[in-house]
Amino acid sequence: MCRPFNFSAGPAAMPLEVLEQAAAEMTSWHGCGMGVMEMSHRGKEFISIYEQAEADLRELLAVPPEYRILFMQGGGIAENAIVPLNLSRGGVVDFVVTGGWSQKSAKEAQRYATPHTAASGQASGFTTVPAPASWQLSADAAYLHICSNETIHGVEFHELPDLKALGSDAPLVIDFSSHVLSRPVDWSRVALAFGGAQKNVGPAGVTLVIVREDLLGHALPICPSAFDYKTVADNQSMFNTPPTYAIYMAGLTFQWLKRQREGGLQGVAAMEKRNIAKAELLYGFIDQSGLYVNQVDPTVRSRMNVPFLLRDERLNDAFLAGAKERGLLQLKGHKSVGGMRASIYNAMPIEGVQALVDYMRDFEKERA
C-alpha cells in the first residue's frame, strides 16, 4: 500500500499494521460477533483488552509496581486541571515554563492553586531550557510541573531534572504527551506522568496517567468524582465508561511497539535508537542548509517535533504546495509560531524523513 507521509503533530500518523489489524477486527473482535465499539466496558471481552493494554504499557515503560496506570478522558488540556485538583491541596505549585503547553498548564492551575514560575524560557523565545541550577524552587511546593517535550516550540528535556539534587522534596509531574514511548522514563525522578494518546499512541480520546500510589487520595473537595485519581484507580479506570475503542487502539500500538527491533534492541529502546537517527538526519540537513533554519538550542532539540523556518517566508506557500505534491503532508507550523513543523513520532519511518529531506534539498536547489 502506497501512503503519503503524514507529519501532523496530532492527531498523528499511526502504524499501518495497527490500522490494518483494527480494520480486520472492526465488525467482529476475535470472532466474538461484536466490534470493540459495541462491547460493554464491563464485559469479559473488553476487560481482556484493557488488562492486556495495561500490562503491555507497564512492560514497555518499565513502570514500577507502586505506580498505578489510569486510562482517562479529556486529553492533556484536561489534565492541566485534573492534576492540581488531585495534587495541589490548594497550595503552591512550581512550573518550569518552556513553551506553549507549559504556559497553558500554569494558567489553568491558577484556578485551583497558586502557580509559581520557577523558571522560564520565554526570554529566549522558548528556544532553550533554563539550567536546573537556576530554578527558583518554592520551599513548600505541592509538586513541580514540566512539559518534557514541547510540541509547538520543539524543546525537549533529554534528561529529567533530579529534584532531590536541587534540594526539593516536591514530586515531579511531567506532561509527556508528545514523546511518550519514544524513550524510557526514569521513574526514580517522576511521581506522575500524563499524556494524550493522539500524538504517539493512538487516536484521540484516551489519556494515559501513571501516578505513584502515595499521591492518591488527596483530591480537593471540588474535584469531580470521575477525575479523582483514587476513584479511578480503585475502579480500574471503569468508574465511568472509558474511551473503549481508543484504549483498544492504544493496546494494538503497544503490541506493535513490543515487536519492534533495532540494532539488538527491542520495544522502547529500539524506538529511541530509531528516533535519534531520524532526528539527526533532519536536523543535520537543516543545519547545513542556506534556506532553512531551526532556532532551538541543539542541546534541547526535540526528537519528535522539528520546527523550522524558511529564511524567505514568501516561499512558504510554494513549499507546502510542493510538499503535498510529493506526498508529504501536514508540515505547516503551529499558528502561534508560524513556519514549518515536521512531527516524526514513532510511526514515522526513517524513509519518510529521508523523503522530506530529499524534497527540502530539491526545493532549495530550484530556488538557488
PAFI-27583 format. One record per residue: residue in three letters; x negated, y, z of N, C-alpha, C in turn. Coordinates in steps of 0.2 Angstrom, whole numbers, plus 2048, in hexadecimal, padded with zeros to 3 digits. Example, Ala and Ser with C-alpha at 12.3 -4.5 7.8 and 13.67 -1.06 7.14 Angstrom:
BEGIN
ala7BE7E48277C27EA8277BE7F0827ser7C07F58237BC7FB8247C0800827
END
This chain:
BEGIN
met7FC7FA8008008008007FC806800cys7FD80B7FB7F98117FB7FD8167FEarg7FA8198047FD81E8087F9824808pro7FC82A8087F883080A7F4830811phe7EF8348127EC8358187F083A81Casn7F38398227F783E8257F284082Bphe7F184782B7ED84A8307F184E835ser7F784C8367FB85083A7F984F841ala7FA8558457F885584C7FD851851gly80385084E80884C85280F84F851pro81484B85081384484F80E842849ala80A83D84B80583C846805835843ala80083483F80082D83B7FF827840met80282283E80281C8427FF81683Epro7FC8118417F980C83E7FE808839leu7FC80783380080482E8037FD830glu7FE7F98338007F38368067F383Bval8067F883F80B7F98448127FB841leu81180083C81880183881B7FC835glu8167F88328197F282E81C7EC833gln8197EC83881B7E783D8227E9840ala8237F08418297F284482E7F283Fala82D7F38388317F28338347EB832ala82F7E68338317DF8328367DD838glu8357E083E8397DF84483F7E3845met8407E88408457ED84184C7EA843thr84F7E58408557E38418567DD845ser8507D98468507D384B8497D284Etrp8497D48548427D48588417CC859his83C7C985783A7C28588407BE857gly8447BF85284A7BB85184F7BB856cys8507C085A8557C085F85B7C285Dgly85C7C58578627C88548637CF856met85F7D285985F7D985B8597DD859gly85A7E38578547E78568537EA85Dval84C7ED85E84B7F086484F7F6866met8517FA8618557FF86385C7FD866glu85E7F78658657F58678657F186Dmet85F7F087085E7EC8768607F087Cser8627EC8818637EF88885C7F088Bhis85B7F588E8547F68918537F2897arg8587EF89A8587EA89F8587E389Dgly8597E28968597DB8948527D8894lys8527D189484C7CD8948487CF88Eglu84B7D08888477D18828437D8883phe8467DD8858427E488683E7E388Cile8407E089183B7E08978357DD895ser8357D889182F7D488E82A7D988Aile82E7DD88682A7E28828277E7887tyr82B7EA88C8287EF8908227EC894glu8237E689781E7E389B8177E2897gln8187E08918127DF88D80F7E688Bala8137EB88A8107F188880C7F488Eglu80F7F389480C7F689A8057F289Bala8057EB89B7FF7E789C7FA7E9897asp7FC7EA8917F77EC88B7F47F288Dleu7F87F788F7F57FE8907F07FE896arg7F27FA89B7EE7FA8A17E77F689Fglu7E77F189B7E17EE8987DD7F3894leu7E07F688F7DC7FA88B7D980088Eleu7DC8038937D98098977D680789Dala7D580089F7D27FE8A57D58018ABval7DC8028AB7DF8068B17DF8018B7pro7DC8048BC7DC8018C37E27FF8C6pro7E37FA8CA7E97F78CC7ED7FC8D1glu7E98018D47EC8068D87F080C8D4tyr7F080B8CE7F38108C97F980D8C7arg7FF8118C680580F8C38068128BCile80880E8B88098108B18118118B0leu8128178AE8198198AD81B81B8A6phe8208198A382281B89C82882089Dmet82782689C82C82B89D82E82F897gln83283489783583889283383F893gly83384388D83284A88E82C84D88Bgly82784888982184A88681C84E88Bgly81785088981285488D81585A890ile81985E88C81C86488E820863895ala82485E89582885C89B82385B8A1glu81E85789F8198558A581685B8A8asn8168618A48138678A781886A8ADala81E8678AD8228698B28238638B7ile82385D8B58248578B981D8568BDval8178578BB8128568BF81285B8C5pro8138628C58138668CB8198648CFleu81F8628CC8258608D082385A8D4asn81E8568D281C8508D68168518DBleu8118558D880B8558DC80985C8DFser80D8618DE80B8688E080C8698E7arg8128668EA8158678F081686F8F1gly8178728EB81887A8EC81287E8EDgly80C87B8ED80687F8EF8028818E9val7FC8828EA7F78848E57F587F8E0val7F58808DA7F287B8D57ED87F8D1asp7E787B8D07E287E8CC7E387C8C5phe7E18808C07E187F8B97DA8818B6val7D887D8B27D287F8AD7D58808A6val7D68868A47D988889E7D4888898thr7D58838937D188288E7D4883887gly7DA8858877DE8858807E5886881gly7E988587C7F088687C7F4882881trp7F287C8817F68778857F587888Dser7EF87988F7EE87B8967F1881898gln7F18868937F588C8947FC88B896lys7FF88789280688589380788289Aser80387D89B80387A8A280387E8A8ala7FF8838A87FE8888AD80488C8AElys80788E8A880D8938A881388F8ABglu8148888A98198858AB8198838B2ala8138828B58128808BC8148868C1gln81488C8BE8168918C381D8918C5arg82188D8C282888D8C48298898CAtyr8238858CC8248808D181E8818D6ala8198848D48138858D981088B8D7thr80A88C8DA8068928D97FF8908D5pro8008918CE7FA88F8CA7F48948CBhis7EE8918CB7E88958CC7E38938C6thr7E18988C27DD8978BD7D68968C0ala7D38908C07CC88F8C37C78918BEala7C98908B77C48928B27C88938ACser7C58978A77C98978A17C489889Bgly7C68958957C289688F7C489C88Bgln7C98A088D7CC8A58897C88AA886ala7C38AC88A7BE8B18887BA8AF881ser7B98A98817B68A687B7BB8A4875gly7C18A68767C68A48717C789C871phe7C68998777C78928797C388E874thr7BD8908737B888C86F7B3889874thr7B388A87A7AF88787F7B3884885val7AF8808897B287E8907AE881895pro7B088589A7AC88889F7A98828A3ala7A28838A479E87E8A87A287D8AFpro7A28778B17A68758B77A38798BDala79C87A8BD79987D8C379B8848C3ser79F8878BE7A188E8BF7A888E8C1trp7AC8898C17B38898C37B488B8CAgln7B988F8CB7BB8928D17C188E8D4leu7BF8898D87C48848DA7C78868E1ser7CD8858E17D18878E87CF8828EDala7CF8848F37CD8808F97D387B8FAasp7D987E8F97DF87A8FB7E48788F5ala7E08778EF7E48758E97E786E8E9ala7EE86E8E77F18678E87EE8628E2tyr7EC8658DD7E98618D87E58668D3leu7E18648CE7DE8688C97E08658C2his7E38698BE7E58678B77E18698B2ile7DF8648AD7DC8668A77DF8638A1cys7DF86689B7E18628957DA860892ser7D98598937D38568917D1856889asn7D68588857D585987E7DB85E87Cglu7D886487A7DD8698777DE868870thr7E486686E7E68648677E686A863ile7E78708657E88768617E1879860his7DD87A8657D687D8657D1879863gly7D28728647CD86D8627C786D867val7C986D86E7C486D8737C5867877glu7C08638797C085D87C7BB85C882phe7BE85A8887B985888D7B685188Chis7B085188A7AD84B8887AB84788Fglu7AA84B8947A984889B7AE84B89Fleu7B28478A37B784A8A87B384D8AEpro7B68528B17B28558B67B38518BDasp7AD8518C07AD84D8C77AE8528CCleu7B58528CE7B78578D37B38578DAlys7B28518DC7AE8508E27A88538E2ala7A48528DC79E8558DC79E85D8DCleu7A485F8DA7A58678DA7A78698E1gly7A88648E67AA8668ED7B28668EEser7B58638E97BD8638EA7BF85C8EBasp7C485C8EF7C88568F07CF8558ECala7D085A8E87D685B8E47D68558DFpro7DC8528DE7DD84D8D97DC8508D2leu7D984D8CD7D984F8C77DE84D8C2val7E28518BF7E784F8BB7E58518B4ile7E684C8AF7E484E8A87EA84D8A3asp7EA85189F7EF8508997EB84E893phe7EB8478927E784488D7EC842887ser7F18468867F68458807F284387Aser7ED8478787EB8478717E4843870his7E28408767DC83B8757DD835879val7E383487C7E482D87F7E282787Bleu7DF82387D7DD81C87A7D881D875ser7D58238747CF82486F7C9823873arg7C98238797C282287D7C581F884pro7C081D8887C281A88F7C3820893val7C681F8997C882489E7C48228A5asp7C18268A87BD8258AE7C28268B4trp7C58218B67CA8218BB7C88238C2ser7C18238C37BE8258C97BF82D8CAarg7C08308C47C18378C57C883A8C3val7CC8358C17D38378BF7D88358C4ala7DD8398C67E28378CB7E98368C7leu7EA83A8C27F08398BD7EE83B8B6ala7F08378B27EF8398AA7F68388A7phe7F883D8A37FE83C89F7FD83E898gly80183C89480183D88D80783B889gly80984088480E83E87F80C83987Aala81083487880D82F87480C83186Dgln80F83786A81083886380A83A860lys80483A8637FE83C8607FA83685Easn7F98328637F482C8637F7825865val7FD82586680081F86980681C865gly80B82186381181F85F81582485Epro81C82385D82082885B82282D861ala82483386082683786682C83486Agly82C83587083283287482F82F87Bval82982C87B82782A88182182E884thr82082E88A81A83288D81782D892leu81182C89180D82889680B82C89Cval80C8298A280A82C8A88068278ACile8008288AE7FC8238B27FA8278B8val7FD8248BE7FC8288C47FA8248CAarg7F58268CE7F38238D47F88228D9glu7F981C8DC7FF81B8E07FF8208E6asp7FA8228E97FA8278EE7FD82D8EDleu7FE82F8E68018358E48098358E4leu80B82F8E481382E8E48168308EAgly81C8328EA8208338F082083A8F3his81D83F8EF81C8468F182084B8EDala8258498E982984D8E582C8538E9leu82D8598E683185E8E983885C8E9pro83C85F8EE84385D8EE84785F8E8ile8458648E48488658DE8478618D8cys84285C8D98408588D38468538D1pro8488538CB84D84E8C984B8478CAser84F8438CC84E83C8CE84A8398C8ala84C83A8C28498368BC8428398BBphe84083E8BE8398418BD8358408C3asp83883D8C883483B8CF8308358CDtyr8298368CD8248308CC82682A8D0lys82782B8D68288258DB82F8218D8thr8348258D783A8228D483981E8CEval8358218C983481E8C382F8188C4ala82A8188C88268138CA82A80D8CDasp82E80F8D283280A8D68368068D1asn8388098CC83D8068C783A8038C1gln8338038C18308008BB8328048B5ser83280B8B583480F8B083B80E8ADmet83F80A8B18468098AF84B80C8B3phe84A8128B784F8158BB8548188B6asn85281B8B185781D8AB8558198A5thr8598198A085781689A851819897pro84C81589684681889384681888Cpro84181B88984181C88183F81587Ethr84381087E84180987D83E808876tyr84080B87183D80A86A83680D86Aala83581386D82E81686E829812872ile82C80F87782880A87B826804877tyr82A8018738297FC86F8237FD86Amet82480386781F805862818807865ala81880A86B81280A86F80F804870gly8137FF8728117F887380D7F586Dleu8107F686780D7F38618077F7860thr8067FD8618008018617FB7FE865phe7FD7FD86C7F87FA8707F57F386Egln7F97EF86B7F77E98687F27EA863trp7F47EE85E7EF7F08597E97F285Bleu7E97F68607E27F98637DE7F3866lys7E17EE8697DE7E986C7DB7E4867arg7DD7E58607DA7E185B7D47E4857gln7D37EB8597CE7EE8567C77EC858arg7C37EC8537BC7EA8547B77EF850glu7B17F18547AD7F58507A67F4854gly7A17F285079A7F185279A7ED859gly79D7E885979D7E385F7A17E6865leu7A57EB8647A97EE8697B17EC867gln7B57ED86C7BC7EC86A7C17F086Egly7C77F186C7CC7F586F7CA7FD86Fval7CA8008757C98078767C2809875ala7BD8048777B68058757B580586Eala7B880186A7B78018637BA807860met7C080A8627C28108607BE816861glu7BB8168677B781C8697B181C864lys7AE8168627A881685E7AA818857arg7B08168557B381884E7B582084Easn7B78228537B98298547B382E854ile7AE82C8577A88308577A5830850ala7A582B84C7A382B8457A782F841lys7AE82F8427B283383E7B183B83Fala7B083C8467AF8438477A9846845glu7A384284579D84484379D84583Bleu7A18418387A18428307A484882Fleu7AA84A8327AD8508307AA856833tyr7A78568397A485C83B79D85D838gly79A85783679485883279485C82Cphe79A85A82879B85E82279C865823ile7A18668287A386D82979D87182Basp79886F82F79387383178E87582Cgln78D87182778987282178C87681Cser79287781C79687A817796882817gly79688581179688C81179D88F811leu7A288B8107A988D8107AD88C816tyr7AC88681A7B088581F7AC886826val7AF88782B7AC8888327B0886837asn7AD88383C7B08818427AD885848gln7B188884C7AE88D8517AD88A858val7AF8848597AF88185F7A787F861asp7A588086779F87E86A79E877868pro79987586579886E863798869869thr79686B86F79686787579D865877val7A28688757A98678777AE866871arg7AB86586C7B08648667B485E867ser7BA85E8657BF8598657BD853860arg7BE84D8627BD84885D7C4847859met7C984985C7D084785A7D384D855asn7D28538577D58598547CF85E852val7CE85E84B7C98628487CC869845pro7CC86E8487CE8748457C8877841phe7CA87A83B7C587E8377C8883833leu7C48888327C688E82E7C288E827leu7C68918227C289281C7C089A81Carg7BA89B81B7B78A181C7BA8A7818asp7BD8A58127C28A980E7C98A680Fglu7CD8A98137D38A78157D88A880Farg7D68AB80A7DB8AC8047DB8A5801leu7D78A18027D789A7FF7DB895803asn7DE8978087E289280C7E788E809asp7EB8928057F188F8027EE88A7FCala7E988C7F97E78887F37E48827F6phe7E08827FC7DD87D7FF7E3878801leu7E887A8047ED8758077F1872801ala7F28767FB7F58737F67F186E7F2gly7EA86F7F27E686A7EF7E58647F3ala7E58657FA7E585F7FE7EB85B7FDlys7F185E7FD7F785A7FC7F78567F5glu7F48597F07F38557EA7EF84F7EBarg7EA84F7EF7E584A7F07E88457F5gly7EE8467F87F18417FD7EE843804leu7EC8498057EA84B80C7EF85080Fleu7F384D8147F88518167F885481Dgln7FC85981F7FC85C8257F685F828leu7F28638247EC8668267EC86D828lys7F28708287F387782A7F2878831gly7EE87D8337ED87E83A7F388083Ehis7F38808457F88828497F9889848lys80088B8488018928477FE89784Bser7FC8958517F989A8567F289B854val7EF8978507E789884F7E6899847gly7EB8968437EA89783C7E589283Agly7E28938337DD88E8317E088782Fmet7DB8828307DD87B82F7DC877835arg7DF8718357DD86D83A7DE866838ala7D98618397D985A8377DA85683Dser7DF85383F7E084F8447DE848842ile7D98458457D683E8437D7839849tyr7DD83884B7DE8338507DC82C84Easn7DE8288537DB8218527DE81E84Bala7E481F8497E781C8437E481F83Dmet7E082483D7DD8278377D6823836pro7D681F8307D081C82F7CA82082Dile7C481E82D7BE82282B7BF824823glu7C281F81F7C38218187C8827817gly7CC82981C7D082F81B7CC83581Dval7C78348227C383A8237BE83B81Dgln7BC83681A7B78368147BB83980Fala7C183880E7C583B8087C6842809leu7C78448107C884B8117C184F810val7BC84C8127B584F8117B4850809asp7B584B8057B484B7FE7B88507FBtyr7BF8517FD7C38577FB7C085D7FDmet7BE85E8037BB8658057B5866801arg7B18618007AB8637FC7AD8657F5asp7B18617F27B38637EB7B786A7EBphe7BB86C7EF7BE8727F07B98787F0glu7B48777F47AE87C7F57AA87D7EFlys7A98777EC7A58777E57A987B7E0glu7AF87A7E07B387D7DA7B38857DBarg7B28877E17B388E7E37AC8927E5ala7A688E7E37A08907E479E8967E0
END
